């Protein structure tokens, strides 16, 4: 055999073609699960220990996606704060034109916008609508767990198939990509 790259018919290509996409799905599921878990914990923290008020001003930076949401407000102790939301929904510009602007009426971040900020650091802010939606989200964590578990199950199945096939060909499991023994000549050389 000339090596894996030199031969399209190398052994184990079927399980590999099954395992590699499954690994990609598992990694994507793990990343999704990590992100949603972080969002939920952060939102839960702000909703339980933070201060909820109505923002005095809101500006959004609209491009292909919603780039940033900047809010201005007065804290409970009277300080003026201008900061960006720590996290927000990026994927929907809700029909607004490109550029920095006040959100259009009826859009997610339109005035009056309720926000929740961290008492110890008022520059850490979320829109209340986002925080509540993320805490209540049960679908995304289930999807992430399903992708992770399903992808890993298929990867493990592919690994079992590869090692079983390697053993049948008389090679070690980590050499699944080699052709294996080539007949009587191989055994005679190893006896010398």
N, C-alpha and C positions, 0 to 999 in steps of 0.2 A: 504494500500500500504506500502511496506517495505522501500520505499525511491528510489530515482533515480538510485543509483548504484545497488540496489538489484533486480530490475525488468526490464527486457529487454523491456517489453511492456508498459513502462510508457507513459502517454499521451504526445503528442507533439513531438514525436521522428521524424516524417516526416519533419515538418518545421525546427526542429533543425538540422537535417542532411543536409538540404538545406542551412540554415543560417550560420552554422559554416564554411564550405568551402568558402562561399561567403565573410565572414568576413576576412578570410585569403587572398583572392584575393584582397579585398579592401585595406587591410594593405600593401600588396605587391605593389599595384598600387600607394598608397600614398608615400611609400618609394622610388619607382622608380621616381615618379614625383619630390620629394624633391631633389634626387641626380642629376637628369638631369637639374633641374632649377639652382642648385648651380654650376654645371659644365658650363652651358651656361653663367651665369652672370660672373663667374670668367674668362672664356675665352674671353668674350666680353670686360671686363675691361683690360686684358692684351693686346688684339689686338688694342684697341683704345688709351690707355695711355702708353703702354709699349714700349720697344725697341726690334726690330727684327734684329737678326744677325745669322751668321752661327757658330755653335759650333766648337771649335777647337779639341775636343775629345769626344768620346761617349763610354761608357761601359754599357753592360746590364748584369743582373744577371738572368740567365735562370734556371728554375727548372720545376716543373709541369706547372707552369704559369710563366709569365714574372714578376719577383720579383721587380726589380728596374731598372731605367735608369739613369745613372750618366753622367753628362755633364761637360766639362770644357770649359771656354770661357774667353775672355777679354772684359770687359765692354767698353762703349764709352769713359769713362774717364781713361781707361788704367788699371783698377784693374783686377787681375786674380781671377776668381771665379771657384770653383769646388762644384757642388751641384747635388742633384737628382731632376728629374722632379717632380713637385708638384702633378701631376696626369698623368696617361698614360693608354694605353690599356693593360690590364693584361692577357686577355684570349687567346692570340695567340703568341706562341713562334716562329712561322714561320719556323719550322723545324730546329732551332738551337739546338745544343747539350746542356746538362746541364752545368752550371758553369758561372763564370764571364768572359766576352769576349767582343771584339769589334763586333758590329752587322754585320751580313753577308750582303754582297752587295745585294741590291734589297729589303731588308726588311724595315719595317716601320721606324726604327730609324737609318738606315745606314747613313754613311757620304756621302755627305755633308748634315748635319741635320740643318735645320733652326729652331731656337728657338726664343721665345719671353719672355723677363724678365721684372719684375717690376722695374721701375726707382728708386723708393725709397728703394727697397730691392732686389738687384740682385740675391739673393738666391732663389727667387720665380720665377720659370721657367716652361714653357710649351713648348712642341714641336708645332711649328706653324701648322703642319698638324692636330694635335689633336684639337687645339683651333678652327681652321676653321671648322673642321668636326662637333664639338660639337655645335658651334653657328648655323650652318646650319641645324642641326638635327630637323626635324619637326615630324618625325614618333614616336620617343620615348616619347615625351611629350603627344601626342595624345593617345598612348597606355596606359600610366600611368593614364591619366584622364579617359579613358574608363574603365580600371580595377577598379579604385576608385569609379566612378559613378555607374557602373554596379554592383559591389559587394555590395555597400551600398543600392542600390535599392532592390536587392534580400534579404539582411539582413532585411530591413524595411518590405518587404512583408512577410518574415518569422515571424517577430514580430507581425504583424497584424494577421496572421493566428493563432499564439499561443494565443494571447489575445482573439480573437474571440472564439476559442475553449474553453478557460478557462471560459469565460462568459457563454457559452452553458452548461458547467458542473456546473455552480453556484459557482465558486471560483473567487477571485480577479485575475486581469491580471498577477500580479507578482507570482502567485501560479500556473502557467500553468502546472507544473510537477506533481501536486497532482490529485487524482482521483475525487475530488469534493464531493458533498453531497451523502450520502449513503442511502437515502430514508427517510421514516417517522420517524424512531428512532432518527435521527440527529436533526430534527426539534423539537421533543418532549423534548429532553435534553436541547436545547437552550432556551425553554420557561420557564424552572424551575428556 
